[in-house]
Every structure is written in C-alpha cells, then in structure tokens.
Amino acid sequence: MKNFKTVTIVTLSIIGVLFAGNIFFLGILYRSVKEQYLVTARQCLGEADVVEILTRMKEKYNYPDSNIKVVFDINHRLTSSGRTIPAFEHTGDSDSIGNNERLMGLAEAFNSTMAYNLHMQTRQSDNTTNFKLLDSIFLAEMRRVGLHPSHAVVLPADSTPQFSTRGMWNFDYSLYTGKNPIYRAYLTYPLGDLLFSTGGIIATTALIMGALAFAFVYLIRTVLTLKTIDEMKEDFVNNMTHELKTPIAAAYSANDTLLNYGKHHDPEKRERYLRLALEQLTRLSELVENILSMSMERRKNFTLNRENISLKPFLDEIAAVHSMKANKDTTIIVNVVPSDLTLDCDPVHFGNVVSNLLDNAIKYSGATVRIDIDANINGISISDNGNGIPAKAIPYIFNKFYRVPYGNRHDIRGYGIGLYYVLSIVQRHGWSIGVESTLSKGSTFNIRYGK
C-alpha cells in the first residue's frame, strides 16, 4: 500500500498518454479516409463532367443526327500544353495530364483526352454547363461506386456558393494538374460512409478503452475497499487485544488478592472479588464468542443446523436474559402473532442474531430503554428508542469492522463485527435484513423471511 498512490498516478498517466495517442492515430486515419474519399469523388466528377457534356451535345444536335465528331487516338495522349505525345511516354515535366507525374495508364489517358476534346467543342459551340444536370449525374456516379453523401453541388470554381457550406467537404476539379480549376464541388458530411469505413476500428477502440477504464476503476475501488478494511481490521485487532487484556488482568488481580492477602476471610470482600472475577470472565467469554462466531461464519463448509422452534418462548428467554444483565432500566416487550408461531432456523445462530440486535439497542440508548420485538409469518422487527443511526452511516453498518461514528464518545464499546455477523447469518438462512432509523428517536431492524 505504500506505493499505491505513485503506482496509480503512473498508471493513469500511461493510460492518458495511450488514449491521446489513440485519438491522434484515429485523426490520421480520418484524414486518410477523407483524402481517399475525395480522390474517388473527384474521379466521379470527371466522369460526370463527360456524361453531362455528351448529354448536352446530344440534345443540341438532336442525336443520332449529331455532327459531333470526337476522334480519340488510343496510342497518344494530350499534355496540358496541348502537345500530342505517345500514351506511355513520360515527359518528366509538370504538363502531364492527371493528378501526378507518374506514367498514366491507357484508361486515364483516354478519359482525359475525351474530357479535353469535349470541353474544346462545347467552348466553340458556346454551350454552357448544365449544373443541375451535372449535380444529378455526379451524385448518381458517386452512389454507383459506393459513396453516399446526402447532397452534392457543383459550381463554377470562381463562384461564391449561395448556401451555407458549414459541415460540408469541398474540392476543386481541373482537367490538368497545375491548371486553374473549372469546378468546385461541395458534399454534405458523409457520416454513414465514414462509419462504414472506420466504424469497426472506432467501435473496437472505444470498447477496449471502456473496458480498460471500467477494469481500472473497479480495481481502484477494490483496492481502496481492501485498504479501508485493512485499516479497520488493524483497529479491531488493537482494540480486541486491549479488551482481552483488561478482563484477564482484572480477574487475575481479584484471584491474586484472594489467595495472597487473606481477603477470603472477609466474606463481604471475598464475594465482591469473586463477583468481579466472574464478571470479567463473562466479558472475556463474550469477546471470545464474538471472535469464534466471526471465524465460523467465514468457513466455506459452514452449515446451519436448522430445526423448527416455537418462536414466542424462544424470544421471551433471550429478552429476559438481556433485561437482567442490562445495567440500565430496560423493558423488552415480545409480541408474536400467532402466539404458537414456529420458525425453521438454526437456534444457536439465530439466537446470536437476536442477542446482537438487543445488545446494540441497549448499548446505544439512554438511561431508560424500551425495545419492542414483533414477529409474524413474514418476519421479525426489533425497535428501540435509542440514539438512532446517522443517515450517511446506514449503508455501511453491516460492513465488517465498521463502527458508527458518534463524535468523540468513547463510552460505547464495540468492534464492528456484530452487525456483520447478523447480516451473514440472516443471509445464510435465505432471509434479508434492513434498517430504518431516525436520530434521537431510535431504530428498527426488520428481518424478512425470504429475499
């Protein structure tokens, strides 16, 4: 536990760095997917451009009597300067058609040459682009290749859009690398396509990070709980050691006085010393019984010896014992309905449960104590007029070694194992237990047969 804080900080720092790195690489992935998406969209626009021009020319010249004559030489291609060169010749300069200076394939040369010729013919015929038609063809072409933006608009490159472009992607389209663009296309954010491309990576990454965060938080909570239990256990051992020594020392002193100082000749003093020794040995026996009960409860092979008991006389006997041994004015009223009610339980351990609850009710009450034990076919409730339990402490009162804080009071002895034992035995019977309490008015513990 000494290095727990340091290890936790280092681990959290590492997780933070890994998370930041993961976000960084997801950003790189996003940019890569976006770039590839726009490259494909640009190719689709090039094909849509050719189709749109052919459609206009067909309508203008009333196809099939069209006089459009576009001659393509598949063995040659055009450069951006207008020169005709062999299709597979690499010029090594920046006037090559296409998006880069690498050797163009035959299909690319064909498409670029077609677009160039068609644009030259439409320019000569003074036939302007039908952008509405281009938009429709462009969107259809993208969907054909698997891109699905909800909306796509193509405008002249030098125009200003009359709509909001916020959240939209855009790219320029030109026939030749390094030349001024002729179109600018705007696409709505393709969330569906991005999720399709990267959704698996993002989802698995999120699940891994979520699982890691959950595991770490769970581990931290478990370690903190164990640390708290360890501290309470240490306090318990220290308190119990002191409590065991006190009755032993008192009984030893009483017996030593009787044996060595002749006090046994004085009947009054002898009775007082013997009573003192008996009280301390009784207290010692109770302490040992608590420890043994806790130890027995933790055994995996621990079993209850259940039998049917008559509940009214059973509770009456326990109530009478606690009334007699209480060092304050105590009244315990037992009410069982019906009076001949029986209960299937382990009488030893169930008796310890009731005794613990009565002992706490007496211990945490004022000078005059009233306790009501009510039992019926549904369960048993034990109510008192004691100090009550603070609301913030109620969720923890059944925890092992937990003691309800009462300021600086030290007159109430306890070890934080009584109610833990009560809960354990009640649960082993297959029952449940709850508590209702109001400060300065008292508490009610309710045992219900069944969960």
C-alpha positions in Angstrom: 0.0 0.0 0.0 3.0 2.3 0.5 3.5 2.9 -3.3 -0.2 2.6 -4.2 -0.6 6.4 -4.8 2.5 6.5 -7.0 1.6 3.4 -9.0 -1.9 4.8 -9.5 -0.7 8.1 -10.8 1.8 6.5 -13.1 -0.8 4.1 -14.4 -3.3 6.8 -15.0 -0.6 8.9 -16.8 0.2 5.9 -19.1 -3.5 5.4 -19.8 -3.9 9.1 -20.6 -0.9 9.0 -23.0 -2.2 5.9 -24.7 -5.6 7.4 -25.0 -4.1 10.6 -26.5 -2.1 8.5 -28.9 -5.1 6.6 -29.9 -7.0 9.8 -30.6 -4.0 11.1 -32.7 -3.9 7.9 -34.8 -7.7 8.0 -35.3 -7.2 11.5 -36.6 -4.6 10.3 -39.1 -7.0 7.5 -40.1 -9.8 10.0 -40.5 -7.7 12.3 -42.7 -6.5 9.3 -44.8 -10.1 8.1 -45.3 -11.2 11.6 -46.2 -8.4 12.1 -48.7 -9.3 8.8 -50.4 -12.9 9.7 -50.4 -12.3 13.0 -52.1 -10.0 11.3 -54.7 -12.8 8.9 -55.6 -15.3 11.8 -55.6 -13.1 13.8 -57.9 -12.9 10.8 -60.3 -16.7 10.6 -60.2 -17.0 14.3 -61.0 -14.6 13.8 -64.0 -16.8 11.0 -65.4 -20.0 13.1 -64.6 -18.5 16.0 -66.5 -18.0 13.9 -69.6 -21.5 12.5 -69.4 -23.0 15.9 -68.9 -21.3 17.3 -71.9 -22.3 14.4 -74.1 -25.9 14.8 -72.9 -26.0 18.5 -73.8 -24.4 17.9 -77.2 -26.9 15.1 -77.9 -29.8 17.4 -77.1 -28.4 20.3 -79.1 -27.6 18.3 -82.2 -30.7 16.1 -82.0 -28.8 12.8 -81.8 -28.5 10.4 -83.7 -28.1 13.0 -86.5 -25.4 14.7 -84.5 -22.5 16.2 -86.2 -20.3 15.8 -83.2 -17.1 14.2 -84.2 -14.6 13.4 -81.4 -11.7 11.5 -82.6 -9.6 9.6 -80.0 -6.2 8.1 -80.7 -5.6 5.5 -78.0 -2.0 5.4 -78.9 -1.5 9.1 -78.0 -2.5 11.4 -75.2 -2.6 15.2 -74.7 -0.5 17.2 -72.3 -1.6 20.3 -70.6 0.2 22.4 -73.1 -1.7 20.8 -75.9 1.0 18.6 -77.3 0.2 15.1 -78.5 2.6 12.5 -77.2 2.7 8.7 -77.1 0.3 7.4 -74.5 3.1 5.7 -72.5 5.8 8.4 -72.8 6.7 10.2 -69.6 7.6 13.8 -70.2 9.3 14.4 -66.7 7.8 17.9 -66.5 4.6 19.3 -64.9 2.5 19.4 -68.1 1.3 15.8 -67.9 -2.4 15.2 -67.7 -3.6 13.7 -64.4 -3.1 14.1 -60.7 0.7 13.3 -60.6 3.7 13.0 -62.8 3.7 9.2 -62.9 3.1 7.4 -66.2 -0.6 7.5 -67.0 -2.5 4.3 -67.8 -4.3 3.9 -71.0 -7.8 4.4 -69.4 -6.7 7.6 -67.7 -5.3 8.9 -70.9 -8.5 8.0 -72.7 -10.7 9.8 -70.2 -8.5 12.9 -70.0 -8.3 13.2 -73.7 -12.1 12.8 -74.0 -12.8 15.5 -71.5 -10.3 17.8 -73.2 -11.9 17.4 -76.6 -15.4 17.7 -75.4 -14.6 20.9 -73.4 -13.0 22.3 -76.6 -16.1 21.5 -78.7 -18.6 23.0 -76.1 -16.5 26.1 -75.8 -16.6 26.6 -79.6 -20.3 26.0 -79.7 -20.9 28.4 -76.8 -22.9 25.8 -74.9 -22.8 26.4 -71.1 -22.7 23.7 -68.5 -26.0 22.5 -67.1 -25.0 22.4 -63.4 -28.3 21.0 -62.3 -27.8 18.0 -64.6 -24.2 17.8 -63.6 -25.2 17.6 -59.9 -27.6 14.8 -60.6 -25.1 12.8 -62.7 -22.3 13.4 -60.2 -24.4 12.2 -57.2 -25.6 9.1 -59.2 -22.0 8.3 -60.1 -20.8 8.5 -56.5 -23.6 6.2 -55.4 -22.6 3.8 -58.1 -19.1 3.5 -56.7 -20.3 3.2 -53.1 -20.2 6.8 -51.9 -23.4 8.1 -50.3 -23.4 11.8 -49.4 -26.9 13.1 -48.9 -26.4 16.1 -51.1 -23.8 17.2 -53.7 -23.5 20.6 -55.5 -21.1 21.5 -58.3 -20.4 25.2 -59.0 -18.0 27.1 -61.3 -14.7 27.4 -59.5 -14.8 31.2 -59.3 -18.3 31.5 -58.0 -19.4 32.0 -54.4 -22.0 29.5 -53.0 -25.3 30.9 -52.1 -25.8 28.4 -49.3 -24.1 27.5 -46.1 -21.1 25.3 -46.5 -20.6 24.7 -42.8 -20.0 21.0 -42.2 -19.5 20.2 -45.9 -16.5 18.9 -47.7 -15.3 20.6 -50.9 -12.7 20.0 -53.6 -11.6 21.6 -56.9 -11.7 19.9 -60.2 -9.4 20.7 -63.1 -8.5 18.9 -66.3 -4.8 19.2 -65.8 -2.5 19.2 -62.9 -1.3 22.7 -62.0 -4.1 24.4 -64.1 -6.9 26.6 -62.8 -9.9 24.5 -61.6 -13.1 24.7 -63.6 -15.4 23.3 -60.9 -15.7 23.3 -57.2 -17.8 20.5 -55.7 -19.5 20.6 -52.2 -20.5 17.4 -50.4 -22.5 17.0 -47.3 -20.6 15.3 -44.5 -20.7 11.6 -45.4 -21.1 10.3 -41.8 -22.6 7.0 -43.0 -19.7 6.3 -45.3 -17.1 7.2 -42.7 -18.7 5.0 -40.1 -18.8 2.2 -42.7 -15.1 2.7 -43.4 -13.9 3.3 -39.8 -16.8 2.2 -37.6 -15.2 -1.2 -36.8 -11.9 0.4 -35.7 -13.6 3.2 -33.7 -16.1 0.8 -32.1 -13.5 -1.7 -31.0 -11.2 1.0 -29.8 -14.0 2.6 -27.8 -14.9 -0.8 -26.3 -11.3 -1.5 -25.4 -10.9 1.9 -23.8 -14.2 1.5 -22.0 -13.3 -2.0 -20.7 -9.9 -0.7 -19.6 -11.4 2.2 -17.8 -14.1 0.0 -16.1 -11.4 -2.5 -15.1 -9.2 0.2 -13.7 -12.0 2.0 -11.8 -13.1 -1.4 -10.4 -9.6 -2.3 -9.4 -9.1 1.1 -7.7 -12.4 0.8 -5.8 -11.5 -2.8 -4.8 -8.0 -1.7 -3.6 -9.4 1.2 -1.7 -12.0 -1.0 -0.1 -9.4 -3.5 0.9 -7.2 -0.7 2.2 -10.1 0.5 4.3 -10.9 -3.0 5.6 -7.2 -3.5 6.4 -7.2 -0.3 8.4 -10.4 -1.3 10.3 -9.0 -4.8 10.8 -5.9 -3.3 12.4 -8.0 -1.1 14.6 -10.1 -4.1 15.5 -7.0 -6.2 16.5 -5.7 -3.4 18.6 -9.0 -2.8 20.3 -9.6 -6.5 20.8 -6.1 -7.1 22.2 -6.7 -4.3 24.7 -10.2 -5.6 25.6 -8.9 -9.2 26.1 -6.1 -8.0 28.4 -8.5 -5.9 30.6 -10.7 -8.8 31.9 -7.8 -11.1 32.2 -5.8 -8.6 34.3 -8.9 -7.8 36.4 -9.7 -11.5 37.1 -6.1 -12.2 37.8 -5.8 -9.4 40.3 -9.0 -10.4 42.1 -7.9 -14.0 42.4 -4.4 -13.0 43.4 -5.8 -10.8 46.2 -8.0 -13.6 47.5 -5.1 -16.1 47.6 -2.2 -13.9 48.8 -3.7 -11.3 51.0 -6.2 -13.3 53.1 -9.3 -11.5 51.7 -11.1 -14.8 51.6 -11.5 -14.5 55.4 -13.7 -11.4 54.9 -17.0 -12.7 53.4 -18.0 -9.3 52.0 -14.7 -8.7 50.3 -14.5 -12.3 49.1 -17.9 -12.0 47.4 -17.0 -8.7 45.9 -13.7 -10.1 44.4 -15.3 -13.3 43.2 -18.1 -11.3 41.6 -15.6 -9.1 39.9 -13.7 -12.1 38.6 -16.9 -13.7 37.4 -18.0 -10.5 35.6 -14.6 -10.2 33.9 -14.5 -13.8 32.9 -18.1 -13.5 31.5 -17.0 -10.5 29.5 -13.9 -12.4 28.3 -16.2 -15.3 27.2 -18.4 -12.9 25.2 -15.3 -11.5 23.4 -14.1 -14.9 22.5 -17.5 -16.0 21.4 -17.7 -13.0 19.0 -14.3 -13.9 17.5 -15.3 -17.6 17.2 -18.7 -16.6 15.6 -16.9 -14.4 13.0 -14.4 -17.2 12.3 -17.0 -19.9 12.0 -19.1 -17.7 9.6 -16.1 -17.4 7.2 -15.7 -21.1 6.9 -16.7 -22.4 3.4 -18.1 -25.6 4.8 -20.1 -23.8 7.5 -23.7 -25.2 7.6 -26.7 -24.3 9.7 -28.3 -26.9 11.9 -31.9 -25.9 11.2 -34.9 -27.0 13.2 -38.5 -25.8 14.0 -38.6 -23.8 17.1 -41.5 -22.2 19.0 -40.8 -18.5 18.5 -42.6 -16.9 21.4 -40.8 -18.8 24.3 -37.5 -18.6 22.4 -37.7 -14.8 22.1 -39.0 -14.4 25.7 -36.0 -16.3 27.1 -33.5 -14.1 25.2 -35.4 -10.9 26.2 -35.3 -12.0 29.9 -31.5 -12.6 29.8 -30.8 -9.1 28.3 -33.2 -7.4 30.7 -31.5 -8.9 33.7 -27.9 -8.2 32.6 -28.5 -4.7 31.4 -27.0 -2.0 33.6 -29.8 0.4 32.9 -33.6 0.5 33.2 -34.6 -1.8 30.3 -38.0 -3.0 29.2 -38.3 -5.6 26.4 -41.8 -6.4 25.1 -42.2 -9.5 22.9 -45.3 -9.8 20.6 -45.7 -12.9 18.4 -48.7 -13.4 16.1 -49.9 -16.1 16.2 -48.7 -17.0 19.6 -47.9 -20.6 18.6 -45.8 -19.4 15.5 -42.9 -21.6 14.7 -39.7 -20.8 12.7 -37.3 -23.0 10.8 -33.9 -21.8 11.8 -30.6 -22.6 13.5 -31.5 -21.8 17.1 -27.9 -21.1 18.2 -27.0 -18.7 15.4 -30.5 -17.1 15.2 -30.3 -16.6 18.9 -27.0 -14.8 18.5 -28.6 -12.6 15.8 -31.4 -11.5 18.2 -28.9 -11.1 21.0 -26.7 -8.9 18.9 -29.6 -6.6 17.9 -30.8 -6.4 21.5 -27.3 -5.7 22.8 -26.9 -2.9 20.3 -30.3 -1.4 21.2 -29.4 -1.4 24.9 -25.9 -0.1 24.3 -26.9 2.8 22.0 -29.8 4.1 24.1 -30.2 6.4 27.0 -30.8 5.7 30.7 -34.3 4.2 30.0 -34.6 1.6 27.3 -37.7 0.3 25.6 -37.4 -2.4 23.0 -40.3 -3.9 21.0 -39.9 -7.3 19.3 -42.7 -8.0 16.9 -42.9 -11.3 15.0 -45.3 -12.7 12.5 -45.4 -15.1 9.5 -43.5 -12.5 7.4 -40.6 -11.7 9.6 -39.3 -10.1 12.8 -38.8 -6.4 13.7 -36.8 -5.1 16.7 -37.4 -1.5 17.5 -35.8 0.7 20.2 -36.0 4.3 21.5 -32.2 4.8 21.3 -29.9 7.3 19.8 -30.6 6.4 16.2 -28.2 6.0 13.3 -27.0 8.8 11.1 -28.4 8.5 7.5 -24.9 8.6 6.0 -23.8 5.7 8.1 -26.8 3.4 7.3 -25.3 2.0 4.0 -22.2 0.8 5.9 -23.4 -0.5 9.2 -23.3 -4.2 8.1 -19.8 -3.9 6.8 -17.1 -5.8 8.7 -15.3 -3.7 11.3 -17.4 -0.7 10.6 -18.5 1.4 13.6 -21.0 4.2 13.5 -19.1 7.5 14.4 -20.6 9.3 17.4 -18.2 12.2 17.6 -15.7 11.9 20.4 -17.7 9.5 22.5 -15.6 6.6 23.9 -18.1 5.2 26.4 -19.7 2.8 24.0 -17.6 -0.3 23.3 -17.7 -2.1 20.0 -15.6 -3.9 17.4 -17.6 -3.6 14.2 -18.3 -7.3 13.8 -21.7 -7.7 15.4 -23.9 -6.5 12.6 -21.6 -8.1 10.0 -22.3 -11.4 11.8 -26.0 -10.7 11.9 -26.2 -10.0 8.1 -24.1 -13.1 7.4 -26.3 -15.4 9.4 -29.5 -13.9 8.1 -28.4 -14.3 4.5 -27.3 -17.9 5.2 -30.9 -18.6 6.3 -32.1 -17.2 2.9 -33.6 -14.1 4.6 -33.0 -10.4 4.3 -32.5 -7.6 6.8 -32.9 -3.8 6.6 -32.9 -0.9 9.0 -34.9 2.3 9.5 -33.6 4.9 11.8 -34.1 8.5 13.0 -31.5 10.3 15.1 -32.5 10.8 18.7 -35.7 8.7 18.2 -34.5 5.1 17.6 -34.0 2.4 15.1 -36.0 -0.6 13.7 -34.3 -3.6 12.3 -36.5 -5.7 10.1 -35.8 -9.4 9.3 -37.8 -10.7 6.4 -38.2 -14.4 5.7 -37.1 -14.6 2.0 -35.2 -12.2 -0.1 
